[in-house]
Amino acid sequence: MTDSSQHLKELEKLRKGIDELDSQLVDLLAKRNQITTQVGQIKAEAGMPVYVPEREKALIASRRQQADALGVSPDLTEDLLRRVMRESYHTQNNKYRCVKPEIDNVVVIGGAGALGRVFVSLFERSNYNVSVVERDDWENGYAESVLQTASLVIVSVPINLTESVIAKLTMLPENCVLADITSIKAKPLEAMLAVHNGPVVGLHPMFGPDAPGMIKQVVVVCEGRGSEKYAWLIEQMRIWGATIHDSSAKEHDEAMAYIQVMRHFNTFVYGQHLKGENPDLESLTMFSSPIYRLELAMVGRLFAQSPQLYADIIFNNPDNFALLRRFYERFGLALSLLESGDKKGFVEQFMKVGGWFGDYAKKCLVDSKQLLLKADDGQLLRDK
């Protein structure tokens, strides 16, 4: 037997061993899934949250230590476990404990919409009686009748309709909790306080409708009135896995000007510029490293969604236009550095911005490496 034949034979034997181990790994994942499903049932009965940060942190630390002792990469072990745990959280969340069983009727206005459906599903899995009100229901009388007996009303409609829908809610029982889940808070909160004398709260789920639920998601809570009467709702969201962040409506909307308005507008202009220049998108992805493919993906993601939604977000508050104007001016100043050949000035500005970001920039560098490795493994947005 030649050396080449011997090597191929040995390689085939080793590959068969790997295949067997991979098969065992899948079997172990199935067994783990069965156990986590049982864990979820117990948590639902006991009213325990699906996601317990301390438990996850301790488990990861223990397995990293074990991996290091066995000569296995702790980072690989953590990456694998986090992916497995993320899946297990979603096998645990079929049912949740109902925090307030005496609630007669939860009404989600716009419950057939993308984000509205997420809330409807969560309430139903917590054994609440849920009603959905849509546009036609205002004309046929259904909305009026169901809202008159509501214990909780959540407004989940497009931003440009939110205030007009809230203005119709004059029939709510006094003890009914009124909430909205719009991405702006000051104006909807003001409108709810004006139309309803009972408990009012502004909510902003910091996730999109493609999220399977609230596990590890942040929900911003802006107090309106009667916090003791809607405390059960906040606790229910914690049981669903949410992290609650309390904020004033003013603080929230000021932050959203940077997080949403400026970013969306900047992305809109970038996409508009790409369209005008008309490069070949497939070629761009082939020449892009993972980080640039991710950036391009965020641009493409915007234009795959509703233009009306993003127009509403950007146009909603004219006060934000001044922020965009300042961004435009700083872009011009940065461009003037290039046109004048002032590389030294560019470096100085770069250093000042880096100093402003401080240690957060270093954390971003470390954390982004993990994202980029995953993007590269999956050949993200590149032909397979």
C-alpha positions as CSV (number, residue, x, y, z in Angstrom):
1,M,0.0,0.0,0.0
2,T,1.4,3.4,-1.0
3,D,1.8,6.2,1.6
4,S,-1.0,8.1,-0.2
5,S,-3.4,5.2,0.1
6,Q,-2.5,4.7,3.8
7,H,-3.1,8.4,4.5
8,L,-6.5,8.3,2.8
9,K,-7.4,5.2,4.8
10,E,-6.4,6.8,8.1
11,L,-8.2,10.0,7.1
12,E,-11.4,8.1,6.3
13,K,-11.2,6.4,9.7
14,L,-10.8,9.7,11.5
15,R,-13.6,11.3,9.6
16,K,-15.9,8.4,10.6
17,G,-15.0,9.0,14.2
18,I,-15.8,12.7,13.8
19,D,-19.2,11.8,12.2
20,E,-20.0,9.5,15.1
21,L,-19.1,12.2,17.6
22,D,-21.2,14.8,15.7
23,S,-24.1,12.4,15.8
24,Q,-23.7,11.9,19.5
25,L,-23.6,15.7,19.9
26,V,-27.0,16.0,18.1
27,D,-28.4,13.3,20.4
28,L,-27.2,15.2,23.4
29,L,-28.8,18.4,22.1
30,A,-32.1,16.6,21.8
31,K,-31.9,15.2,25.3
32,R,-30.9,18.7,26.6
33,N,-33.9,20.1,24.8
34,Q,-36.2,17.6,26.5
35,I,-34.9,18.7,29.9
36,T,-35.2,22.4,29.2
37,T,-38.8,21.9,28.1
38,Q,-39.5,20.4,31.4
39,V,-37.7,23.2,33.1
40,G,-39.9,25.7,31.2
41,Q,-43.0,23.9,32.4
42,I,-41.9,24.2,36.1
43,K,-41.0,27.8,35.7
44,A,-44.4,28.6,34.2
45,E,-46.2,26.9,37.0
46,A,-44.0,28.7,39.6
47,G,-44.1,32.0,37.9
48,M,-40.3,32.1,37.5
49,P,-38.7,34.1,34.7
50,V,-37.3,32.1,31.8
51,Y,-34.1,34.1,31.7
52,V,-32.1,34.3,34.9
53,P,-28.9,36.3,34.3
54,E,-27.0,35.1,37.4
55,R,-27.7,31.4,36.5
56,E,-26.4,31.9,33.0
57,K,-23.3,33.8,34.1
58,A,-22.4,31.1,36.6
59,L,-23.0,28.3,34.1
60,I,-20.8,29.9,31.4
61,A,-18.0,30.6,33.9
62,S,-18.0,27.0,35.1
63,R,-17.9,25.5,31.6
64,R,-15.2,27.9,30.6
65,Q,-13.1,26.7,33.5
66,Q,-13.8,23.1,32.6
67,A,-12.9,23.7,29.0
68,D,-9.6,25.3,29.9
69,A,-8.7,22.3,32.1
70,L,-9.4,19.9,29.2
71,G,-7.4,21.9,26.7
72,V,-10.5,23.1,24.8
73,S,-10.9,26.8,23.8
74,P,-13.0,28.5,26.5
75,D,-14.2,31.0,23.9
76,L,-15.4,28.2,21.6
77,T,-17.2,26.6,24.6
78,E,-18.9,29.8,25.6
79,D,-19.9,30.6,22.0
80,L,-21.4,27.1,21.6
81,L,-23.2,27.2,25.0
82,R,-24.7,30.6,24.4
83,R,-26.1,29.5,21.1
84,V,-27.5,26.3,22.7
85,M,-29.0,28.3,25.6
86,R,-30.6,30.8,23.3
87,E,-32.4,28.0,21.6
88,S,-33.4,26.4,25.0
89,Y,-35.0,29.7,26.2
90,H,-37.3,29.5,23.2
91,T,-38.3,25.9,24.0
92,Q,-39.1,27.0,27.5
93,N,-41.5,29.8,26.7
94,N,-44.6,28.0,25.5
95,K,-46.5,29.0,28.6
96,Y,-46.0,31.7,31.3
97,R,-47.5,32.3,34.7
98,C,-50.4,34.8,34.6
99,V,-49.5,37.5,37.1
100,K,-53.0,38.9,37.5
101,P,-55.7,36.2,36.7
102,E,-58.5,38.5,37.6
103,I,-57.8,40.6,34.5
104,D,-61.0,40.3,32.4
105,N,-59.9,41.4,29.0
106,V,-56.6,42.6,27.4
107,V,-57.2,44.6,24.3
108,V,-54.5,45.2,21.7
109,I,-55.4,47.9,19.3
110,G,-53.4,47.0,16.2
111,G,-52.9,43.4,17.4
112,A,-52.9,42.1,13.9
113,G,-49.8,44.1,13.1
114,A,-46.3,42.8,13.3
115,L,-45.4,44.0,16.8
116,G,-48.9,43.7,18.0
117,R,-49.0,40.0,17.2
118,V,-46.0,39.5,19.5
119,F,-47.9,41.0,22.5
120,V,-51.0,39.1,21.7
121,S,-49.1,35.9,21.6
122,L,-47.3,36.6,24.9
123,F,-50.6,37.5,26.7
124,E,-52.3,34.4,25.3
125,R,-49.5,32.2,26.5
126,S,-50.0,33.7,29.9
127,N,-53.7,32.7,29.8
128,Y,-55.2,36.1,29.5
129,N,-58.3,36.7,27.5
130,V,-57.1,38.8,24.6
131,S,-59.1,40.8,22.1
132,V,-57.8,42.5,19.0
133,V,-59.2,45.8,17.6
134,E,-58.4,46.8,14.0
135,R,-59.4,49.7,11.8
136,D,-62.8,48.2,10.6
137,D,-63.8,47.5,14.2
138,W,-64.4,51.2,14.9
139,E,-67.1,51.3,12.2
140,N,-68.9,48.1,13.1
141,G,-69.2,48.9,16.8
142,Y,-67.0,46.1,18.0
143,A,-64.2,48.4,19.2
144,E,-66.6,50.4,21.4
145,S,-68.1,47.3,23.0
146,V,-64.9,45.5,23.8
147,L,-63.1,48.7,25.0
148,Q,-65.9,49.5,27.5
149,T,-65.0,46.3,29.4
150,A,-61.2,46.3,29.0
151,S,-58.8,45.9,31.9
152,L,-55.7,46.7,29.8
153,V,-55.5,48.5,26.5
154,I,-52.3,48.5,24.5
155,V,-52.1,50.8,21.5
156,S,-49.9,49.3,18.8
157,V,-50.5,51.3,15.7
158,P,-48.3,53.3,13.3
159,I,-46.7,56.5,14.8
160,N,-48.8,58.8,12.6
161,L,-52.0,57.3,13.8
162,T,-51.1,56.8,17.5
163,E,-52.5,60.1,18.9
164,S,-55.7,60.1,16.8
165,V,-56.4,56.5,18.0
166,I,-55.7,57.4,21.6
167,A,-58.1,60.4,21.3
168,K,-61.0,57.9,20.6
169,L,-60.4,56.1,23.9
170,T,-63.0,58.0,26.0
171,M,-65.0,54.9,26.9
172,L,-62.4,53.1,28.9
173,P,-63.3,52.0,32.5
174,E,-61.6,54.1,35.1
175,N,-59.4,51.3,36.4
176,C,-58.3,50.2,32.9
177,V,-54.6,50.4,32.3
178,L,-53.8,52.3,29.1
179,A,-50.4,51.8,27.5
180,D,-48.8,52.4,24.1
181,I,-45.8,50.7,22.5
182,T,-44.7,53.5,20.1
183,S,-41.0,54.3,19.6
184,I,-41.6,57.9,20.7
185,K,-43.0,58.6,24.2
186,A,-43.7,62.2,25.0
187,K,-46.6,62.9,22.7
188,P,-48.4,59.6,23.1
189,L,-48.0,59.7,26.9
190,E,-49.5,63.3,26.9
191,A,-52.4,62.1,24.7
192,M,-53.1,59.1,27.0
193,L,-53.1,61.3,30.1
194,A,-55.5,63.7,28.5
195,V,-58.1,61.2,27.4
196,H,-58.0,58.7,30.3
197,N,-58.2,59.4,34.0
198,G,-57.0,56.0,35.0
199,P,-53.6,54.3,35.1
200,V,-51.4,55.2,32.1
201,V,-47.9,54.0,31.1
202,G,-45.7,54.5,28.0
203,L,-43.8,51.4,26.8
204,H,-41.1,51.1,24.2
205,P,-40.1,47.5,23.4
206,M,-36.5,47.9,22.1
207,F,-36.9,45.1,19.6
208,G,-38.5,44.4,16.3
209,P,-41.4,42.2,15.3
210,D,-39.0,39.5,14.2
211,A,-38.1,38.8,17.8
212,P,-39.7,35.6,19.1
213,G,-40.5,37.2,22.4
214,M,-39.1,39.3,25.2
215,I,-36.3,37.1,26.4
216,K,-33.1,39.2,26.9
217,Q,-34.9,42.2,25.4
218,V,-35.2,45.7,26.9
219,V,-38.5,47.4,27.4
220,V,-38.4,51.1,28.3
221,V,-41.1,52.1,30.8
222,C,-42.2,55.8,31.1
223,E,-44.4,56.5,34.0
224,G,-47.7,58.2,33.4
225,R,-50.1,57.8,36.2
226,G,-51.1,55.1,38.8
227,S,-47.9,53.0,38.7
228,E,-49.2,50.8,41.5
229,K,-52.1,49.8,39.3
230,Y,-50.0,48.8,36.3
231,A,-47.1,47.2,38.4
232,W,-48.5,43.8,37.5
233,L,-47.9,44.5,33.8
234,I,-44.3,45.3,34.4
235,E,-43.9,42.1,36.4
236,Q,-45.5,40.2,33.7
237,M,-43.0,41.5,31.2
238,R,-40.2,40.5,33.5
239,I,-41.6,36.9,33.6
240,W,-41.6,37.0,29.8
241,G,-37.8,37.6,30.1
242,A,-37.7,41.4,29.6
243,T,-35.2,43.7,31.2
244,I,-37.1,46.8,32.3
245,H,-35.5,50.3,32.0
246,D,-37.3,53.1,33.6
247,S,-37.0,56.5,31.9
248,S,-38.8,59.8,31.6
249,A,-40.4,60.4,28.2
250,K,-38.1,63.4,27.6
251,E,-35.0,61.4,28.3
252,H,-36.2,58.6,26.1
253,D,-37.1,60.8,23.1
254,E,-33.8,62.7,23.3
255,A,-31.9,59.4,23.1
256,M,-34.1,58.2,20.2
257,A,-33.1,61.2,18.2
258,Y,-29.6,59.8,18.1
259,I,-30.4,56.1,18.1
260,Q,-33.3,56.2,15.6
261,V,-33.7,59.5,13.8
262,M,-30.1,60.3,13.0
263,R,-29.1,56.7,12.2
264,H,-32.1,56.1,10.0
265,F,-31.7,59.4,8.1
266,N,-28.0,58.7,7.7
267,T,-28.7,55.2,6.3
268,F,-31.4,56.7,4.0
269,V,-28.9,59.1,2.5
270,Y,-26.2,56.4,2.2
271,G,-28.7,54.2,0.3
272,Q,-29.7,57.1,-1.8
273,H,-26.1,57.8,-2.7
274,L,-25.5,54.1,-3.6
275,K,-28.5,54.2,-5.9
276,G,-27.2,57.4,-7.5
277,E,-23.7,55.9,-8.1
278,N,-25.2,52.6,-9.1
279,P,-22.4,50.2,-8.2
280,D,-22.9,46.4,-8.6
281,L,-24.1,45.2,-5.3
282,E,-22.9,41.6,-5.8
283,S,-19.5,43.0,-6.6
284,L,-19.5,45.1,-3.4
285,T,-20.3,42.1,-1.2
286,M,-17.5,40.0,-2.8
287,F,-15.0,42.7,-2.2
288,S,-16.2,43.4,1.4
289,S,-14.8,41.9,4.6
290,P,-17.4,40.7,7.1
291,I,-17.7,44.1,8.9
292,Y,-18.5,45.9,5.6
293,R,-21.0,43.3,4.6
294,L,-22.7,43.8,8.0
295,E,-22.8,47.6,7.4
296,L,-24.2,47.1,3.9
297,A,-26.7,44.6,5.4
298,M,-28.0,47.3,7.8
299,V,-28.5,49.7,4.8
300,G,-30.3,47.0,2.8
301,R,-32.4,46.1,5.9
302,L,-33.8,49.6,6.1
303,F,-35.0,49.6,2.5
304,A,-36.7,46.2,2.8
305,Q,-39.1,47.7,5.3
306,S,-42.0,50.1,5.3
307,P,-41.0,53.6,4.0
308,Q,-44.0,55.1,5.8
309,L,-42.7,53.7,9.1
310,Y,-39.3,55.4,8.8
311,A,-40.8,58.6,7.4
312,D,-43.0,58.8,10.5
313,I,-40.0,58.3,12.8
314,I,-37.9,60.9,11.0
315,F,-40.6,63.5,10.4
316,N,-42.4,63.1,13.7
317,N,-40.4,65.7,15.7
318,P,-39.2,68.8,13.8
319,D,-36.9,69.5,16.8
320,N,-34.7,66.7,15.5
321,F,-34.1,68.5,12.2
322,A,-31.6,70.8,13.9
323,L,-29.6,67.7,15.0
324,L,-29.5,66.5,11.4
325,R,-28.4,69.9,10.2
326,R,-25.5,69.9,12.7
327,F,-24.6,66.4,11.4
328,Y,-24.6,67.8,7.9
329,E,-22.4,70.7,8.9
330,R,-19.8,68.4,10.6
331,F,-19.8,66.2,7.5
332,G,-18.9,69.2,5.5
333,L,-16.1,70.2,7.9
334,A,-14.7,66.7,7.8
335,L,-14.8,66.8,4.0
336,S,-12.9,70.1,4.0
337,L,-10.1,68.4,5.8
338,L,-9.7,66.0,3.0
339,E,-10.0,68.6,0.3
340,S,-7.4,70.7,1.9
341,G,-5.0,67.8,2.4
342,D,-5.0,68.3,6.2
343,K,-4.2,64.8,7.3
344,K,-2.8,66.1,10.6
345,G,-6.1,67.8,11.4
346,F,-8.0,64.6,10.5
347,V,-5.8,62.6,12.9
348,E,-6.3,65.1,15.6
349,Q,-10.1,65.0,15.2
350,F,-9.9,61.2,15.1
351,M,-8.0,61.1,18.4
352,K,-10.5,63.5,20.1
353,V,-13.4,61.4,19.1
354,G,-11.6,58.3,20.3
355,G,-11.0,60.0,23.6
356,W,-14.7,60.8,23.9
357,F,-15.6,57.2,23.4
358,G,-13.0,56.1,25.9
359,D,-13.1,52.5,27.1
360,Y,-16.3,51.9,25.3
361,A,-14.4,51.9,22.0
362,K,-12.1,49.1,23.3
363,K,-15.1,47.1,24.4
364,C,-16.7,47.5,20.9
365,L,-13.5,46.3,19.3
366,V,-13.4,43.2,21.4
367,D,-17.1,42.4,21.1
368,S,-17.3,43.1,17.4
369,K,-14.6,40.5,16.7
370,Q,-17.1,37.8,17.9
371,L,-19.8,39.1,15.6
372,L,-17.4,39.3,12.6
373,L,-16.2,35.7,13.2
374,K,-19.8,34.5,13.1
375,A,-20.5,36.6,10.0
376,D,-17.5,35.1,8.3
377,D,-18.4,31.5,9.3
378,G,-21.9,32.0,7.8
379,Q,-20.7,33.7,4.6
380,L,-23.1,36.4,5.5
381,L,-24.7,38.0,2.4
382,R,-22.3,36.3,0.1
383,D,-23.1,33.6,-2.4
384,K,-22.5,30.2,-0.9
